[in-house]
Protein backbone atom coordinates (compact mmCIF):
# COMPACT_ATOMS: atom_id res chain seq x y z
CA UNK A 1 0.00 0.00 0.00
CA UNK A 2 1.58 3.26 -1.11
CA UNK A 3 1.59 6.36 1.04
CA UNK A 4 -0.35 9.34 -0.23
CA UNK A 5 1.82 11.72 -2.24
CA UNK A 6 3.21 14.79 -0.55
CA UNK A 7 2.04 17.89 -2.33
CA UNK A 8 4.81 19.82 -3.99
CA UNK A 9 7.60 17.34 -3.12
CA UNK A 10 10.06 17.15 -5.99
CA UNK A 11 13.40 15.47 -6.58
CA UNK A 12 16.22 17.64 -7.87
CA UNK A 13 18.67 15.57 -9.88
CA UNK A 14 21.73 16.75 -11.75
CA UNK A 15 19.78 17.15 -14.95
CA UNK A 16 16.11 17.78 -14.14
CA UNK A 17 13.45 18.41 -11.49
CA UNK A 18 10.80 15.69 -11.20
CA UNK A 19 7.84 15.13 -8.92
CA UNK A 20 8.48 12.29 -6.47
CA UNK A 21 5.07 10.66 -6.85
CA UNK A 22 5.50 10.51 -10.63
CA UNK A 23 8.96 8.98 -10.23
CA UNK A 24 7.70 6.33 -7.76
CA UNK A 25 4.74 5.51 -10.03
CA UNK A 26 7.05 5.12 -13.01
CA UNK A 27 9.40 2.81 -11.09
CA UNK A 28 6.48 0.70 -9.79
CA UNK A 29 5.02 0.26 -13.25
CA UNK A 30 8.31 -0.57 -14.95
CA UNK A 31 9.77 -2.55 -12.01
CA UNK A 32 13.25 -1.10 -12.39
CA UNK A 33 14.60 -0.64 -8.86
CA UNK A 34 18.17 -0.19 -10.15
CA UNK A 35 17.15 2.84 -12.14
CA UNK A 36 15.44 4.29 -9.03
CA UNK A 37 18.65 3.88 -7.02
CA UNK A 38 20.64 5.63 -9.75
CA UNK A 39 18.14 8.48 -9.84
CA UNK A 40 18.16 8.91 -6.05
CA UNK A 41 21.96 8.91 -5.80
CA UNK A 42 23.15 12.52 -5.54
CA UNK A 43 19.62 13.93 -5.75
CA UNK A 44 17.99 16.36 -3.32
CA UNK A 45 14.41 16.63 -2.13
CA UNK A 46 12.88 20.01 -2.86
CA UNK A 47 9.75 21.14 -1.07
CA UNK A 48 7.49 23.64 -2.75
CA UNK A 49 7.09 26.86 -0.78
CA UNK A 50 3.78 27.08 1.07
CA UNK A 51 1.18 29.17 -0.68
CA UNK A 52 1.23 32.78 0.43
CA UNK A 53 -1.83 33.81 2.40
CA UNK A 54 -3.52 36.88 1.09
CA UNK A 55 -3.75 39.41 3.92
CA UNK A 56 -6.32 42.14 3.92
CA UNK A 57 -5.34 45.76 3.63
CA UNK A 58 -6.53 46.50 7.17
CA UNK A 59 -4.36 43.73 8.62
CA UNK A 60 -1.33 44.95 6.69
CA UNK A 61 -1.92 48.53 7.84
CA UNK A 62 -2.32 47.36 11.48
CA UNK A 63 0.88 45.30 11.19
CA UNK A 64 2.75 48.37 9.91
CA UNK A 65 1.43 50.49 12.81
CA UNK A 66 2.45 47.87 15.38
CA UNK A 67 5.88 47.48 13.78
CA UNK A 68 6.41 51.27 13.85
CA UNK A 69 5.40 51.36 17.53
CA UNK A 70 7.79 48.52 18.35
CA UNK A 71 10.63 50.28 16.54
CA UNK A 72 9.83 53.54 18.37
CA UNK A 73 9.80 51.75 21.75
CA UNK A 74 13.12 50.05 20.97
CA UNK A 75 14.65 53.38 19.93
CA UNK A 76 13.32 55.16 23.03
CA UNK A 77 14.69 52.41 25.25
CA UNK A 78 18.06 52.60 23.52
CA UNK A 79 18.43 56.37 23.99
CA UNK A 80 16.65 56.81 27.34
CA UNK A 81 19.91 57.05 29.29
CA UNK A 82 21.21 59.70 26.90
CA UNK A 83 18.02 61.70 26.47
CA UNK A 84 15.29 60.79 28.96
CA UNK A 85 11.74 61.19 27.78
CA UNK A 86 10.36 64.56 28.85
CA UNK A 87 7.33 64.54 31.12
CA UNK A 88 4.59 66.57 29.57
CA UNK A 89 2.51 68.89 31.78
CA UNK A 90 -0.71 67.03 31.03
CA UNK A 91 0.87 63.77 32.22
CA UNK A 92 1.74 65.41 35.52
CA UNK A 93 -1.84 66.64 35.90
CA UNK A 94 -3.27 63.23 35.00
CA UNK A 95 -1.11 61.41 37.52
CA UNK A 96 -1.80 63.95 40.24
CA UNK A 97 -5.56 63.81 39.56
CA UNK A 98 -5.45 60.03 39.62
CA UNK A 99 -3.53 60.10 42.89
CA UNK A 100 -5.89 62.67 44.41
CA UNK A 101 -8.95 60.66 43.41
CA UNK A 102 -7.48 57.46 44.82
CA UNK A 103 -6.57 59.06 48.13
CA UNK A 104 -9.92 60.80 48.50
CA UNK A 105 -11.86 57.63 47.67
CA UNK A 106 -9.74 55.72 50.15
CA UNK A 107 -10.29 58.39 52.83
CA UNK A 108 -14.06 58.13 52.37
CA UNK A 109 -14.65 54.43 51.81
CA UNK A 110 -12.35 53.00 54.49
CA UNK A 111 -14.03 54.74 57.46
CA UNK A 112 -17.47 53.90 56.06
CA UNK A 113 -16.51 50.24 55.68
CA UNK A 114 -14.93 50.06 59.14
CA UNK A 115 -18.01 51.78 60.62
CA UNK A 116 -20.26 49.16 59.00
CA UNK A 117 -18.09 46.36 60.36
CA UNK A 118 -18.13 47.98 63.82
CA UNK A 119 -21.94 48.24 63.65
CA UNK A 120 -22.27 44.53 62.79
CA UNK A 121 -19.78 43.42 65.47
CA UNK A 122 -21.45 45.56 68.17
CA UNK A 123 -24.73 43.72 67.56
CA UNK A 124 -24.09 41.13 70.27
CA UNK A 125 -22.20 43.23 72.85
CA UNK A 126 -23.85 46.68 72.83
CA UNK A 127 -27.51 47.77 73.15
CA UNK A 128 -29.29 48.81 69.95
CA UNK A 129 -29.20 52.59 70.53
CA UNK A 130 -25.41 52.57 71.17
CA UNK A 131 -24.50 50.61 68.02
CA UNK A 132 -24.51 53.80 65.92
CA UNK A 133 -22.10 55.42 68.37
CA UNK A 134 -19.76 52.41 68.13
CA UNK A 135 -19.91 52.59 64.32
CA UNK A 136 -19.09 56.33 64.37
CA UNK A 137 -16.20 55.84 66.78
CA UNK A 138 -14.79 53.04 64.59
CA UNK A 139 -15.16 55.18 61.46
CA UNK A 140 -13.55 58.26 63.05
CA UNK A 141 -10.71 56.11 64.44
CA UNK A 142 -10.08 54.68 60.99
CA UNK A 143 -10.18 58.18 59.50
CA UNK A 144 -7.38 59.24 61.86
CA UNK A 145 -5.37 56.14 60.95
CA UNK A 146 -5.85 56.90 57.23
CA UNK A 147 -4.69 60.50 57.74
CA UNK A 148 -1.58 59.34 59.60
CA UNK A 149 -0.79 56.84 56.82
CA UNK A 150 -1.33 59.52 54.18
CA UNK A 151 1.00 61.94 55.95
CA UNK A 152 3.67 59.23 56.36
CA UNK A 153 3.46 58.31 52.68
CA UNK A 154 3.58 61.95 51.57
CA UNK A 155 6.60 62.56 53.78
CA UNK A 156 8.45 59.53 52.38
CA UNK A 157 7.67 60.55 48.77
CA UNK A 158 8.88 64.09 49.37
CA UNK A 159 12.02 62.84 51.11
CA UNK A 160 12.73 60.49 48.22
CA UNK A 161 12.21 63.31 45.69
CA UNK A 162 14.55 65.61 47.64
CA UNK A 163 17.16 62.85 47.80
CA UNK A 164 16.86 62.30 44.04
CA UNK A 165 17.32 66.02 43.40
CA UNK A 166 20.43 66.09 45.61
CA UNK A 167 21.87 63.11 43.75
CA UNK A 168 21.15 64.68 40.38
CA UNK A 169 22.80 67.91 41.46
CA UNK A 170 25.86 66.05 42.79
CA UNK A 171 26.53 64.31 39.51
CA UNK A 172 27.17 60.74 38.53
CA UNK A 173 30.03 60.10 40.95
CA UNK A 174 28.73 62.05 43.95
CA UNK A 175 29.93 65.44 45.20
CA UNK A 176 33.60 64.42 45.35
CA UNK A 177 33.43 62.81 41.93
CA UNK A 178 31.89 65.96 40.48
CA UNK A 179 34.73 68.08 41.85
CA UNK A 180 37.38 65.66 40.58
CA UNK A 181 35.73 65.36 37.18
CA UNK A 182 35.79 69.13 36.71
CA UNK A 183 39.41 69.67 37.76
CA UNK A 184 41.39 71.36 35.04
CA UNK A 185 44.90 70.65 36.34
CA UNK A 186 44.87 67.11 34.92
CA UNK A 187 45.86 65.44 38.19
CA UNK A 188 44.09 62.14 38.73
CA UNK A 189 42.37 61.69 42.11
CA UNK A 190 44.16 59.47 44.62
CA UNK A 191 42.42 56.28 45.62
CA UNK A 192 42.80 55.16 49.25
Number of C-alpha atoms within 10 A of each C-alpha: 3 7 6 7 12 11 12 14 16 19 20 18 15 11 7 8 14 15 17 19 19 12 14 15 12 13 15 12 8 10 11 11 12 10 11 15 10 10 15 14 10 10 15 13 15 15 12 10 8 8 6 6 6 6 8 8 9 9 10 11 11 11 12 12 12 12 12 12 12 12 12 12 11 12 11 15 14 11 11 11 9 9 10 10 11 6 8 8 8 9 10 11 11 11 11 12 12 12 12 12 12 11 14 11 11 14 18 13 13 15 23 19 15 20 24 18 15 20 22 13 14 18 12 10 8 14 10 12 8 12 20 17 16 20 23 18 16 20 24 16 14 19 20 13 14 18 13 12 12 14 12 12 12 12 12 12 12 12 12 12 12 12 12 12 11 13 14 11 12 15 14 11 12 14 14 11 13 14 13 16 15 9 11 7 7 9 8 9 12 5 4 3
